[in-house]
């Protein structure tokens, strides 16, 4: 069981961390007027909405893979 968790969680962790770093570096909105943009819940700036979606998704994958690695180490 431990080997299966290591095989699944190890690469998932590495890919998720690389994806998270990529999102933070390359997908960050570069619009200088983004701070002046009026945000409503329904109408978010498209670049910022894409950045937030991918940032949350990759961070969640990092957390899940870390929990799987923790379970593999403890059990």
ZILINMO-V371290 format. One record per residue. N is the residue number from 1. RES is the residue in three letters. D_LAST is the distance of its C-alpha to the last C-alpha in whole Angstrom. Layout:
n: <N & N>
res: <RES & RES>
d_last: <D_LAST & D_LAST>
This chain:
n: <1 & 2 & 3 & 4 & 5 & 6 & 7 & 8 & 9 & 10 & 11 & 12 & 13 & 14 & 15 & 16 & 17 & 18 & 19 & 20 & 21 & 22 & 23 & 24 & 25 & 26 & 27 & 28 & 29 & 30 & 31 & 32 & 33 & 34 & 35 & 36 & 37 & 38 & 39 & 40 & 41 & 42 & 43 & 44 & 45 & 46 & 47 & 48 & 49 & 50 & 51 & 52 & 53 & 54 & 55 & 56 & 57 & 58 & 59 & 60 & 61 & 62 & 63 & 64 & 65 & 66 & 67 & 68 & 69 & 70 & 71 & 72 & 73 & 74 & 75>
res: <UNK & UNK & UNK & UNK & UNK & UNK & UNK & UNK & UNK & UNK & UNK & UNK & UNK & UNK & UNK & UNK & UNK & UNK & UNK & UNK & UNK & UNK & UNK & UNK & UNK & UNK & UNK & UNK & UNK & UNK & UNK & UNK & UNK & UNK & UNK & UNK & UNK & UNK & UNK & UNK & UNK & UNK & UNK & UNK & UNK & UNK & UNK & UNK & UNK & UNK & UNK & UNK & UNK & UNK & UNK & UNK & UNK & UNK & UNK & UNK & UNK & UNK & UNK & UNK & UNK & UNK & UNK & UNK & UNK & UNK & UNK & UNK & UNK & UNK & UNK>
d_last: <9 & 7 & 11 & 12 & 10 & 12 & 15 & 15 & 14 & 16 & 19 & 19 & 19 & 22 & 24 & 23 & 24 & 27 & 28 & 28 & 30 & 32 & 33 & 34 & 36 & 38 & 38 & 39 & 42 & 45 & 48 & 49 & 51 & 47 & 48 & 51 & 49 & 50 & 46 & 46 & 43 & 45 & 46 & 44 & 45 & 44 & 42 & 40 & 39 & 38 & 36 & 34 & 33 & 32 & 30 & 28 & 27 & 26 & 24 & 22 & 21 & 20 & 18 & 16 & 15 & 14 & 12 & 11 & 10 & 8 & 6 & 6 & 6 & 4 & 0>
